């Protein structure tokens, strides 16, 4: 037997070796050589394994990248194979409440009786069953009865808790199912809020790739049977650009190959265009009532302005689609971008640069200034002097004449709350994709010349309101400075003479008599 002997094991491969020697120096040398050999082999094997794992991971990432691009190119195609209508029954909750379970077992009488002391043969022979034994057994029976009483009370309490929980569950379930039925009923009656709520459900069920998140802001205009939807679209930086991954074994790192700038720009255009067309399709397909004839879609992108570093938002696509025409399209064969052009939509020259376009229609129906007002125009006659009538009545009259002017064009004219300031007296909402938009009106029942300050105020209001035009109506006239300031600006000045002509045009005989000082 050798003087020195040791069993060693390679921690990487599990190989075992026994080192022997009669000489201490030789023994240590053999051991060190073996360990060094194992370490070198382990490093080589690890490197090989790492390379294989790296290549495998690079292949997986490449396949994932190619799948992402495929999914982006098939955003529209994906939804065409799906019925976008809401299945009302699927929204209801028919789950059964859990079964009652009480795992505890009732106390066993025998287990209590067995706790009584055992009697010796001597006691059985000479005392039989003594009074003491009877008392002990009786005590154990009472203990068992108390335990049974506690058990039953505990069970009754658990049953009561279960019944209460079940009742609450069924009550909430009944309430939920009733709300579904109520929404269905209101939707089929074409109630605006129900239609908006329904479409929220449709969009929540619409599946996109994980890296695309959309948010929607909906508004239903019942009078024009139009749904207006603002969609927050993905910005270019949020979409994956990678097409290939490679593993560099010598550096133990991955490198990526991305789409070329032009290729990615074309892909981004395709993504945005397909989202826009898909959203319109989902609305028309899902809304099975006759409530919607038109869809207006405005696509916005929130991003960082590379020049300023500030947050910015831009509308880069705006579409108005009519149901009958849209449903005649073969969406399986279209180019989404060309389809938008065919719909006379407005699109950025290059989506990738987020160049903004003017939304076709982007109404804010939650403007708290808007009020309902009685028409006064039919009570007007030549005996009424517009220059001396009540100023609130005059503002309503201006609203009425503009409603007549735009009658039959789907235009909505609203009066705002009386304020007697330089704010907005009426608002016009025109859905026309070319000449339409939001117009603000100020009505000045003046006997004096309207100064340039009033026109400047109107221009500031147009800018603040995001309107496309401002209209200043007066019973008097405008000075030279006012007319000069309005040139080349989105402003229209209507003097008293023009106002009378407008009334006469629609068959109303009115007069304006300026008070002379």
Buried (B, 14 or more C-beta within 10 A) or exposed (E): EEEBEEEBEBEEEEEEBEBEBEEEEEBBEBBEEBBEEBEEBBEEEEEEEEBEEBBEEBBEBBEEBEEBBEBBEBBBEBBEEEEBEBEBEEBBEEEEEEEEEEEEEEBEBEEBEEEBEEBEEEBEEEEEEEEEBEEBBEEBBEBBEEBEEEBEEEBEEBEEEBEEEBEEBEEEBEEEBEEBEEBBEBBBEBBBEBBBBBBEBBBEBBEBBEEBEBEBEBBBBEEBBBBBBBBBBBBBEEBBBBBBBBBEEEEEEEEBEEBEEEEBBBBBBBBBBBBBBBBBBBBBBBBEEEBBBBBBBBBBBBBEEEEEEEEBEBBBBBBBBBBEEBEEBEBEEBEBBEBBEEBEBBBBEEBBEBEBBBBBBBBEEEEEBBEEBEEBBEEBEEEBBBBBBEEBBBBBBBBBBBBBBBEEEBBBBBBBBBEEEBBBBBBBBBBBBEEBBBBBBBBBBBBEBBEBEBBBBBBEBBEEBEBBBBBBBBBBBBBEBBBEBBEEEBBBBBBBEEBBEBBEEEEBEBBBEBEEE
